[in-house]
Amino acid sequence: MKHYLYKITNIETNQYYIGVRSHKEPIIDKYMGSSSIWTRDWIKKNKDILIKEIIDDAFQTREEANIGEVKLLEECELDDLCINCLYKRIPSHLGIKQ
């Protein structure tokens, strides 16, 4: 299992979502996040304007990937385009959801 960080960008608004995921082959993983703002239904309806990129897939454990996500989100905390930070809450390194 590989553990990775990903970024999904709305190419119309430049808003983005950062997440962490575990999958055998990240490059083919179709998962598009668990945002409370970009719901699964919204993602399905708007898939043509969303681009997913893998930021880092070199983590040895899920906890390492979670820590990487927290660090990245802390860097984005003041960026209004980061929808993770819309509510000014960042998940813990233990993977606790926002």
Jmol script that loads the backbone (N, CA, C; Angstrom):
load data "model"
ATOM      1  N   MET A   1       0.843  -1.178   0.000  1.00  0.00           N
ATOM      2  CA  MET A   1       0.000   0.000   0.000  1.00  0.00           C
ATOM      3  C   MET A   1       0.892   1.246   0.000  1.00  0.00           C
ATOM      4  N   LYS A   2       0.553   2.197  -0.849  1.00  0.00           N
ATOM      5  CA  LYS A   2       1.271   3.472  -0.887  1.00  0.00           C
ATOM      6  C   LYS A   2       0.402   4.541  -0.240  1.00  0.00           C
ATOM      7  N   HIS A   3       1.040   5.461   0.428  1.00  0.00           N
ATOM      8  CA  HIS A   3       0.354   6.546   1.113  1.00  0.00           C
ATOM      9  C   HIS A   3       0.771   7.836   0.430  1.00  0.00           C
ATOM     10  N   TYR A   4      -0.211   8.662   0.068  1.00  0.00           N
ATOM     11  CA  TYR A   4       0.138   9.831  -0.732  1.00  0.00           C
ATOM     12  C   TYR A   4      -0.692  11.064  -0.404  1.00  0.00           C
ATOM     13  N   LEU A   5      -0.126  12.219  -0.743  1.00  0.00           N
ATOM     14  CA  LEU A   5      -0.814  13.503  -0.662  1.00  0.00           C
ATOM     15  C   LEU A   5      -1.266  13.878  -2.054  1.00  0.00           C
ATOM     16  N   TYR A   6      -2.446  14.444  -2.148  1.00  0.00           N
ATOM     17  CA  TYR A   6      -2.946  14.870  -3.449  1.00  0.00           C
ATOM     18  C   TYR A   6      -3.560  16.259  -3.343  1.00  0.00           C
ATOM     19  N   LYS A   7      -3.696  16.889  -4.496  1.00  0.00           N
ATOM     20  CA  LYS A   7      -4.320  18.204  -4.589  1.00  0.00           C
ATOM     21  C   LYS A   7      -5.320  18.148  -5.727  1.00  0.00           C
ATOM     22  N   ILE A   8      -6.539  18.583  -5.452  1.00  0.00           N
ATOM     23  CA  ILE A   8      -7.565  18.674  -6.484  1.00  0.00           C
ATOM     24  C   ILE A   8      -7.840  20.156  -6.705  1.00  0.00           C
ATOM     25  N   THR A   9      -7.732  20.584  -7.944  1.00  0.00           N
ATOM     26  CA  THR A   9      -7.910  21.992  -8.280  1.00  0.00           C
ATOM     27  C   THR A   9      -9.110  22.179  -9.188  1.00  0.00           C
ATOM     28  N   ASN A  10      -9.925  23.161  -8.863  1.00  0.00           N
ATOM     29  CA  ASN A  10     -11.030  23.583  -9.730  1.00  0.00           C
ATOM     30  C   ASN A  10     -10.415  24.567 -10.721  1.00  0.00           C
ATOM     31  N   ILE A  11     -10.344  24.187 -11.995  1.00  0.00           N
ATOM     32  CA  ILE A  11      -9.647  25.020 -12.981  1.00  0.00           C
ATOM     33  C   ILE A  11     -10.419  26.293 -13.336  1.00  0.00           C
ATOM     34  N   GLU A  12     -11.671  26.376 -12.937  1.00  0.00           N
ATOM     35  CA  GLU A  12     -12.434  27.607 -13.194  1.00  0.00           C
ATOM     36  C   GLU A  12     -12.220  28.661 -12.110  1.00  0.00           C
ATOM     37  N   THR A  13     -12.046  28.212 -10.861  1.00  0.00           N
ATOM     38  CA  THR A  13     -11.931  29.151  -9.745  1.00  0.00           C
ATOM     39  C   THR A  13     -10.539  29.181  -9.110  1.00  0.00           C
ATOM     40  N   ASN A  14      -9.714  28.195  -9.438  1.00  0.00           N
ATOM     41  CA  ASN A  14      -8.389  27.986  -8.826  1.00  0.00           C
ATOM     42  C   ASN A  14      -8.469  27.571  -7.361  1.00  0.00           C
ATOM     43  N   GLN A  15      -9.665  27.302  -6.847  1.00  0.00           N
ATOM     44  CA  GLN A  15      -9.767  26.753  -5.497  1.00  0.00           C
ATOM     45  C   GLN A  15      -9.214  25.338  -5.518  1.00  0.00           C
ATOM     46  N   TYR A  16      -8.683  24.918  -4.379  1.00  0.00           N
ATOM     47  CA  TYR A  16      -8.109  23.574  -4.335  1.00  0.00           C
ATOM     48  C   TYR A  16      -8.352  22.908  -2.992  1.00  0.00           C
ATOM     49  N   TYR A  17      -8.271  21.596  -3.026  1.00  0.00           N
ATOM     50  CA  TYR A  17      -8.460  20.746  -1.850  1.00  0.00           C
ATOM     51  C   TYR A  17      -7.224  19.860  -1.732  1.00  0.00           C
ATOM     52  N   ILE A  18      -6.702  19.728  -0.534  1.00  0.00           N
ATOM     53  CA  ILE A  18      -5.541  18.874  -0.282  1.00  0.00           C
ATOM     54  C   ILE A  18      -5.986  17.715   0.593  1.00  0.00           C
ATOM     55  N   GLY A  19      -5.549  16.517   0.234  1.00  0.00           N
ATOM     56  CA  GLY A  19      -5.939  15.353   1.010  1.00  0.00           C
ATOM     57  C   GLY A  19      -4.846  14.315   1.080  1.00  0.00           C
ATOM     58  N   VAL A  20      -5.092  13.300   1.877  1.00  0.00           N
ATOM     59  CA  VAL A  20      -4.174  12.176   2.036  1.00  0.00           C
ATOM     60  C   VAL A  20      -4.972  10.902   1.751  1.00  0.00           C
ATOM     61  N   ARG A  21      -4.288   9.934   1.182  1.00  0.00           N
ATOM     62  CA  ARG A  21      -4.984   8.710   0.768  1.00  0.00           C
ATOM     63  C   ARG A  21      -3.997   7.547   0.748  1.00  0.00           C
ATOM     64  N   SER A  22      -4.509   6.342   0.914  1.00  0.00           N
ATOM     65  CA  SER A  22      -3.714   5.123   0.776  1.00  0.00           C
ATOM     66  C   SER A  22      -4.334   4.284  -0.333  1.00  0.00           C
ATOM     67  N   HIS A  23      -3.477   3.804  -1.233  1.00  0.00           N
ATOM     68  CA  HIS A  23      -3.960   3.018  -2.381  1.00  0.00           C
ATOM     69  C   HIS A  23      -2.777   2.233  -2.940  1.00  0.00           C
ATOM     70  N   LYS A  24      -3.057   1.107  -3.571  1.00  0.00           N
ATOM     71  CA  LYS A  24      -1.982   0.302  -4.163  1.00  0.00           C
ATOM     72  C   LYS A  24      -1.243   1.054  -5.254  1.00  0.00           C
ATOM     73  N   GLU A  25      -1.995   1.769  -6.094  1.00  0.00           N
ATOM     74  CA  GLU A  25      -1.398   2.503  -7.207  1.00  0.00           C
ATOM     75  C   GLU A  25      -1.996   3.908  -7.269  1.00  0.00           C
ATOM     76  N   PRO A  26      -1.383   4.870  -6.584  1.00  0.00           N
ATOM     77  CA  PRO A  26      -1.941   6.225  -6.534  1.00  0.00           C
ATOM     78  C   PRO A  26      -2.248   6.834  -7.901  1.00  0.00           C
ATOM     79  N   ILE A  27      -1.444   6.543  -8.893  1.00  0.00           N
ATOM     80  CA  ILE A  27      -1.612   7.165 -10.203  1.00  0.00           C
ATOM     81  C   ILE A  27      -2.947   6.795 -10.860  1.00  0.00           C
ATOM     82  N   ILE A  28      -3.512   5.638 -10.504  1.00  0.00           N
ATOM     83  CA  ILE A  28      -4.784   5.223 -11.096  1.00  0.00           C
ATOM     84  C   ILE A  28      -5.962   5.350 -10.131  1.00  0.00           C
ATOM     85  N   ASP A  29      -5.706   5.810  -8.915  1.00  0.00           N
ATOM     86  CA  ASP A  29      -6.756   5.968  -7.914  1.00  0.00           C
ATOM     87  C   ASP A  29      -7.716   7.082  -8.335  1.00  0.00           C
ATOM     88  N   LYS A  30      -8.979   6.769  -8.465  1.00  0.00           N
ATOM     89  CA  LYS A  30      -9.971   7.741  -8.925  1.00  0.00           C
ATOM     90  C   LYS A  30     -10.609   8.533  -7.779  1.00  0.00           C
ATOM     91  N   TYR A  31     -10.204   8.253  -6.561  1.00  0.00           N
ATOM     92  CA  TYR A  31     -10.756   8.940  -5.392  1.00  0.00           C
ATOM     93  C   TYR A  31     -10.531  10.443  -5.506  1.00  0.00           C
ATOM     94  N   MET A  32     -11.576  11.228  -5.191  1.00  0.00           N
ATOM     95  CA  MET A  32     -11.497  12.679  -5.359  1.00  0.00           C
ATOM     96  C   MET A  32     -11.768  13.444  -4.067  1.00  0.00           C
ATOM     97  N   GLY A  33     -11.488  12.841  -2.929  1.00  0.00           N
ATOM     98  CA  GLY A  33     -11.568  13.582  -1.679  1.00  0.00           C
ATOM     99  C   GLY A  33     -12.846  13.407  -0.901  1.00  0.00           C
ATOM    100  N   SER A  34     -12.806  13.936   0.329  1.00  0.00           N
ATOM    101  CA  SER A  34     -13.948  13.825   1.235  1.00  0.00           C
ATOM    102  C   SER A  34     -14.288  15.183   1.843  1.00  0.00           C
ATOM    103  N   SER A  35     -14.220  16.194   1.040  1.00  0.00           N
ATOM    104  CA  SER A  35     -14.506  17.545   1.500  1.00  0.00           C
ATOM    105  C   SER A  35     -15.972  17.698   1.867  1.00  0.00           C
ATOM    106  N   SER A  36     -16.225  18.472   2.912  1.00  0.00           N
ATOM    107  CA  SER A  36     -17.619  18.761   3.256  1.00  0.00           C
ATOM    108  C   SER A  36     -18.167  19.876   2.360  1.00  0.00           C
ATOM    109  N   ILE A  37     -17.284  20.544   1.634  1.00  0.00           N
ATOM    110  CA  ILE A  37     -17.697  21.608   0.716  1.00  0.00           C
ATOM    111  C   ILE A  37     -17.909  21.029  -0.677  1.00  0.00           C
ATOM    112  N   TRP A  38     -16.902  20.321  -1.173  1.00  0.00           N
ATOM    113  CA  TRP A  38     -17.032  19.636  -2.459  1.00  0.00           C
ATOM    114  C   TRP A  38     -17.512  18.225  -2.156  1.00  0.00           C
ATOM    115  N   THR A  39     -18.802  18.042  -2.085  1.00  0.00           N
ATOM    116  CA  THR A  39     -19.363  16.733  -1.764  1.00  0.00           C
ATOM    117  C   THR A  39     -19.168  15.773  -2.941  1.00  0.00           C
ATOM    118  N   ARG A  40     -19.404  14.506  -2.703  1.00  0.00           N
ATOM    119  CA  ARG A  40     -19.269  13.506  -3.780  1.00  0.00           C
ATOM    120  C   ARG A  40     -20.185  13.838  -4.950  1.00  0.00           C
ATOM    121  N   ASP A  41     -21.401  14.264  -4.645  1.00  0.00           N
ATOM    122  CA  ASP A  41     -22.337  14.617  -5.725  1.00  0.00           C
ATOM    123  C   ASP A  41     -21.827  15.820  -6.519  1.00  0.00           C
ATOM    124  N   TRP A  42     -21.304  16.829  -5.805  1.00  0.00           N
ATOM    125  CA  TRP A  42     -20.786  18.014  -6.488  1.00  0.00           C
ATOM    126  C   TRP A  42     -19.591  17.633  -7.366  1.00  0.00           C
ATOM    127  N   ILE A  43     -18.732  16.768  -6.858  1.00  0.00           N
ATOM    128  CA  ILE A  43     -17.560  16.317  -7.625  1.00  0.00           C
ATOM    129  C   ILE A  43     -18.011  15.583  -8.885  1.00  0.00           C
ATOM    130  N   LYS A  44     -18.993  14.702  -8.772  1.00  0.00           N
ATOM    131  CA  LYS A  44     -19.494  13.973  -9.940  1.00  0.00           C
ATOM    132  C   LYS A  44     -20.030  14.927 -11.002  1.00  0.00           C
ATOM    133  N   LYS A  45     -20.765  15.932 -10.570  1.00  0.00           N
ATOM    134  CA  LYS A  45     -21.354  16.890 -11.522  1.00  0.00           C
ATOM    135  C   LYS A  45     -20.307  17.809 -12.146  1.00  0.00           C
ATOM    136  N   ASN A  46     -19.199  18.020 -11.460  1.00  0.00           N
ATOM    137  CA  ASN A  46     -18.200  18.991 -11.909  1.00  0.00           C
ATOM    138  C   ASN A  46     -16.841  18.370 -12.233  1.00  0.00           C
ATOM    139  N   LYS A  47     -16.819  17.066 -12.499  1.00  0.00           N
ATOM    140  CA  LYS A  47     -15.545  16.372 -12.713  1.00  0.00           C
ATOM    141  C   LYS A  47     -14.733  16.936 -13.889  1.00  0.00           C
ATOM    142  N   ASP A  48     -15.408  17.571 -14.838  1.00  0.00           N
ATOM    143  CA  ASP A  48     -14.697  18.108 -15.996  1.00  0.00           C
ATOM    144  C   ASP A  48     -13.866  19.356 -15.677  1.00  0.00           C
ATOM    145  N   ILE A  49     -14.114  19.973 -14.538  1.00  0.00           N
ATOM    146  CA  ILE A  49     -13.352  21.177 -14.183  1.00  0.00           C
ATOM    147  C   ILE A  49     -12.397  20.932 -13.015  1.00  0.00           C
ATOM    148  N   LEU A  50     -12.230  19.649 -12.652  1.00  0.00           N
ATOM    149  CA  LEU A  50     -11.347  19.304 -11.538  1.00  0.00           C
ATOM    150  C   LEU A  50     -10.137  18.522 -12.036  1.00  0.00           C
ATOM    151  N   ILE A  51      -8.974  18.897 -11.527  1.00  0.00           N
ATOM    152  CA  ILE A  51      -7.742  18.194 -11.869  1.00  0.00           C
ATOM    153  C   ILE A  51      -7.114  17.687 -10.577  1.00  0.00           C
ATOM    154  N   LYS A  52      -6.799  16.405 -10.558  1.00  0.00           N
ATOM    155  CA  LYS A  52      -6.148  15.804  -9.397  1.00  0.00           C
ATOM    156  C   LYS A  52      -4.674  15.598  -9.714  1.00  0.00           C
ATOM    157  N   GLU A  53      -3.831  16.035  -8.788  1.00  0.00           N
ATOM    158  CA  GLU A  53      -2.398  15.793  -8.945  1.00  0.00           C
ATOM    159  C   GLU A  53      -1.852  15.173  -7.665  1.00  0.00           C
ATOM    160  N   ILE A  54      -0.907  14.283  -7.822  1.00  0.00           N
ATOM    161  CA  ILE A  54      -0.252  13.672  -6.678  1.00  0.00           C
ATOM    162  C   ILE A  54       0.927  14.554  -6.298  1.00  0.00           C
ATOM    163  N   ILE A  55       0.918  15.009  -5.053  1.00  0.00           N
ATOM    164  CA  ILE A  55       1.970  15.893  -4.565  1.00  0.00           C
ATOM    165  C   ILE A  55       3.165  15.083  -4.084  1.00  0.00           C
ATOM    166  N   ASP A  56       2.892  14.005  -3.356  1.00  0.00           N
ATOM    167  CA  ASP A  56       3.979  13.192  -2.796  1.00  0.00           C
ATOM    168  C   ASP A  56       3.441  11.794  -2.522  1.00  0.00           C
ATOM    169  N   ASP A  57       4.140  10.771  -2.999  1.00  0.00           N
ATOM    170  CA  ASP A  57       3.713   9.394  -2.734  1.00  0.00           C
ATOM    171  C   ASP A  57       4.837   8.554  -2.144  1.00  0.00           C
ATOM    172  N   ALA A  58       5.748   9.209  -1.439  1.00  0.00           N
ATOM    173  CA  ALA A  58       6.917   8.510  -0.898  1.00  0.00           C
ATOM    174  C   ALA A  58       6.835   8.251   0.601  1.00  0.00           C
ATOM    175  N   PHE A  59       5.646   8.322   1.172  1.00  0.00           N
ATOM    176  CA  PHE A  59       5.503   8.087   2.610  1.00  0.00           C
ATOM    177  C   PHE A  59       5.514   6.600   2.910  1.00  0.00           C
ATOM    178  N   GLN A  60       6.164   6.226   3.996  1.00  0.00           N
ATOM    179  CA  GLN A  60       6.248   4.818   4.384  1.00  0.00           C
ATOM    180  C   GLN A  60       4.995   4.353   5.128  1.00  0.00           C
ATOM    181  N   THR A  61       4.354   5.275   5.862  1.00  0.00           N
ATOM    182  CA  THR A  61       3.167   4.924   6.639  1.00  0.00           C
ATOM    183  C   THR A  61       2.069   5.963   6.425  1.00  0.00           C
ATOM    184  N   ARG A  62       0.857   5.595   6.801  1.00  0.00           N
ATOM    185  CA  ARG A  62      -0.264   6.535   6.703  1.00  0.00           C
ATOM    186  C   ARG A  62      -0.043   7.698   7.673  1.00  0.00           C
ATOM    187  N   GLU A  63       0.508   7.412   8.851  1.00  0.00           N
ATOM    188  CA  GLU A  63       0.745   8.486   9.814  1.00  0.00           C
ATOM    189  C   GLU A  63       1.734   9.510   9.249  1.00  0.00           C
ATOM    190  N   GLU A  64       2.778   9.062   8.566  1.00  0.00           N
ATOM    191  CA  GLU A  64       3.717   9.994   7.926  1.00  0.00           C
ATOM    192  C   GLU A  64       2.986  10.854   6.892  1.00  0.00           C
ATOM    193  N   ALA A  65       2.107  10.231   6.116  1.00  0.00           N
ATOM    194  CA  ALA A  65       1.343  10.977   5.119  1.00  0.00           C
ATOM    195  C   ALA A  65       0.416  11.990   5.799  1.00  0.00           C
ATOM    196  N   ASN A  66      -0.209  11.587   6.909  1.00  0.00           N
ATOM    197  CA  ASN A  66      -1.070  12.505   7.660  1.00  0.00           C
ATOM    198  C   ASN A  66      -0.275  13.711   8.158  1.00  0.00           C
ATOM    199  N   ILE A  67       0.924  13.459   8.652  1.00  0.00           N
ATOM    200  CA  ILE A  67       1.784  14.550   9.121  1.00  0.00           C
ATOM    201  C   ILE A  67       2.129  15.471   7.948  1.00  0.00           C
ATOM    202  N   GLY A  68       2.415  14.889   6.789  1.00  0.00           N
ATOM    203  CA  GLY A  68       2.691  15.688   5.595  1.00  0.00           C
ATOM    204  C   GLY A  68       1.512  16.555   5.206  1.00  0.00           C
ATOM    205  N   GLU A  69       0.303  16.004   5.329  1.00  0.00           N
ATOM    206  CA  GLU A  69      -0.905  16.772   5.008  1.00  0.00           C
ATOM    207  C   GLU A  69      -1.052  17.955   5.960  1.00  0.00           C
ATOM    208  N   VAL A  70      -0.858  17.708   7.248  1.00  0.00           N
ATOM    209  CA  VAL A  70      -0.982  18.783   8.237  1.00  0.00           C
ATOM    210  C   VAL A  70       0.020  19.890   7.955  1.00  0.00           C
ATOM    211  N   LYS A  71       1.265  19.521   7.677  1.00  0.00           N
ATOM    212  CA  LYS A  71       2.295  20.535   7.381  1.00  0.00           C
ATOM    213  C   LYS A  71       1.918  21.356   6.154  1.00  0.00           C
ATOM    214  N   LEU A  72       1.454  20.685   5.117  1.00  0.00           N
ATOM    215  CA  LEU A  72       1.071  21.385   3.890  1.00  0.00           C
ATOM    216  C   LEU A  72      -0.120  22.313   4.127  1.00  0.00           C
ATOM    217  N   LEU A  73      -1.100  21.844   4.884  1.00  0.00           N
ATOM    218  CA  LEU A  73      -2.262  22.679   5.170  1.00  0.00           C
ATOM    219  C   LEU A  73      -1.906  23.863   6.061  1.00  0.00           C
ATOM    220  N   GLU A  74      -0.951  23.676   6.952  1.00  0.00           N
ATOM    221  CA  GLU A  74      -0.496  24.802   7.767  1.00  0.00           C
ATOM    222  C   GLU A  74       0.138  25.873   6.894  1.00  0.00           C
ATOM    223  N   GLU A  75       0.855  25.455   5.853  1.00  0.00           N
ATOM    224  CA  GLU A  75       1.447  26.409   4.915  1.00  0.00           C
ATOM    225  C   GLU A  75       0.368  27.155   4.114  1.00  0.00           C
ATOM    226  N   CYS A  76      -0.762  26.513   3.899  1.00  0.00           N
ATOM    227  CA  CYS A  76      -1.844  27.089   3.094  1.00  0.00           C
ATOM    228  C   CYS A  76      -2.889  27.802   3.942  1.00  0.00           C
ATOM    229  N   GLU A  77      -2.685  27.863   5.224  1.00  0.00           N
ATOM    230  CA  GLU A  77      -3.712  28.329   6.151  1.00  0.00           C
ATOM    231  C   GLU A  77      -4.308  29.694   5.793  1.00  0.00           C
ATOM    232  N   LEU A  78      -3.509  30.595   5.251  1.00  0.00           N
ATOM    233  CA  LEU A  78      -4.000  31.933   4.925  1.00  0.00           C
ATOM    234  C   LEU A  78      -4.423  32.081   3.464  1.00  0.00           C
ATOM    235  N   ASP A  79      -4.362  30.993   2.714  1.00  0.00           N
ATOM    236  CA  ASP A  79      -4.720  31.039   1.298  1.00  0.00           C
ATOM    237  C   ASP A  79      -6.225  30.819   1.139  1.00  0.00           C
ATOM    238  N   ASP A  80      -6.931  31.844   0.725  1.00  0.00           N
ATOM    239  CA  ASP A  80      -8.385  31.756   0.563  1.00  0.00           C
ATOM    240  C   ASP A  80      -8.816  30.755  -0.509  1.00  0.00           C
ATOM    241  N   LEU A  81      -7.900  30.339  -1.376  1.00  0.00           N
ATOM    242  CA  LEU A  81      -8.244  29.377  -2.420  1.00  0.00           C
ATOM    243  C   LEU A  81      -8.235  27.934  -1.913  1.00  0.00           C
ATOM    244  N   CYS A  82      -7.650  27.722  -0.754  1.00  0.00           N
ATOM    245  CA  CYS A  82      -7.602  26.369  -0.170  1.00  0.00           C
ATOM    246  C   CYS A  82      -8.904  26.114   0.570  1.00  0.00           C
ATOM    247  N   ILE A  83      -9.749  25.236   0.017  1.00  0.00           N
ATOM    248  CA  ILE A  83     -11.049  25.018   0.644  1.00  0.00           C
ATOM    249  C   ILE A  83     -10.932  24.232   1.945  1.00  0.00           C
ATOM    250  N   ASN A  84      -9.837  23.511   2.173  1.00  0.00           N
ATOM    251  CA  ASN A  84      -9.648  22.828   3.448  1.00  0.00           C
ATOM    252  C   ASN A  84      -9.658  23.834   4.602  1.00  0.00           C
ATOM    253  N   CYS A  85      -9.103  24.998   4.341  1.00  0.00           N
ATOM    254  CA  CYS A  85      -8.903  25.995   5.396  1.00  0.00           C
ATOM    255  C   CYS A  85     -10.068  26.966   5.510  1.00  0.00           C
ATOM    256  N   LEU A  86     -11.133  26.717   4.784  1.00  0.00           N
ATOM    257  CA  LEU A  86     -12.266  27.632   4.785  1.00  0.00           C
ATOM    258  C   LEU A  86     -12.822  27.835   6.190  1.00  0.00           C
ATOM    259  N   TYR A  87     -12.836  26.770   6.969  1.00  0.00           N
ATOM    260  CA  TYR A  87     -13.357  26.860   8.327  1.00  0.00           C
ATOM    261  C   TYR A  87     -12.249  27.054   9.352  1.00  0.00           C
ATOM    262  N   LYS A  88     -11.031  27.319   8.879  1.00  0.00           N
ATOM    263  CA  LYS A  88      -9.872  27.555   9.739  1.00  0.00           C
ATOM    264  C   LYS A  88      -9.582  26.376  10.655  1.00  0.00           C
ATOM    265  N   ARG A  89      -9.834  25.175  10.155  1.00  0.00           N
ATOM    266  CA  ARG A  89      -9.540  23.961  10.920  1.00  0.00           C
ATOM    267  C   ARG A  89      -8.635  23.069  10.096  1.00  0.00           C
ATOM    268  N   ILE A  90      -7.629  22.541  10.731  1.00  0.00           N
ATOM    269  CA  ILE A  90      -6.680  21.652  10.073  1.00  0.00           C
ATOM    270  C   ILE A  90      -6.737  20.302  10.787  1.00  0.00           C
ATOM    271  N   PRO A  91      -6.775  19.193  10.032  1.00  0.00           N
ATOM    272  CA  PRO A  91      -6.841  17.883  10.686  1.00  0.00           C
ATOM    273  C   PRO A  91      -5.584  17.607  11.502  1.00  0.00           C
ATOM    274  N   SER A  92      -5.692  16.678  12.415  1.00  0.00           N
ATOM    275  CA  SER A  92      -4.522  16.313  13.213  1.00  0.00           C
ATOM    276  C   SER A  92      -3.644  15.347  12.426  1.00  0.00           C
ATOM    277  N   HIS A  93      -2.438  15.153  12.888  1.00  0.00           N
ATOM    278  CA  HIS A  93      -1.527  14.204  12.230  1.00  0.00           C
ATOM    279  C   HIS A  93      -2.013  12.764  12.388  1.00  0.00           C
ATOM    280  N   LEU A  94      -2.999  12.544  13.236  1.00  0.00           N
ATOM    281  CA  LEU A  94      -3.535  11.202  13.429  1.00  0.00           C
ATOM    282  C   LEU A  94      -4.609  10.861  12.400  1.00  0.00           C
ATOM    283  N   GLY A  95      -4.909  11.826  11.518  1.00  0.00           N
ATOM    284  CA  GLY A  95      -5.896  11.576  10.477  1.00  0.00           C
ATOM    285  C   GLY A  95      -7.316  11.898  10.891  1.00  0.00           C
ATOM    286  N   ILE A  96      -7.472  12.619  12.006  1.00  0.00           N
ATOM    287  CA  ILE A  96      -8.799  13.003  12.444  1.00  0.00           C
ATOM    288  C   ILE A  96      -9.362  14.023  11.480  1.00  0.00           C
ATOM    289  N   LYS A  97     -10.560  13.775  10.991  1.00  0.00           N
ATOM    290  CA  LYS A  97     -11.139  14.657   9.976  1.00  0.00           C
ATOM    291  C   LYS A  97     -11.443  16.035  10.538  1.00  0.00           C
ATOM    292  N   GLN A  98     -11.539  16.980   9.615  1.00  0.00           N
ATOM    293  CA  GLN A  98     -11.850  18.350  10.001  1.00  0.00           C
ATOM    294  C   GLN A  98     -13.239  18.432  10.586  1.00  0.00           C
TER     295      GLN A  98
END
end "model"
wireframe off; spacefill off
backbone 0.3
color backbone group
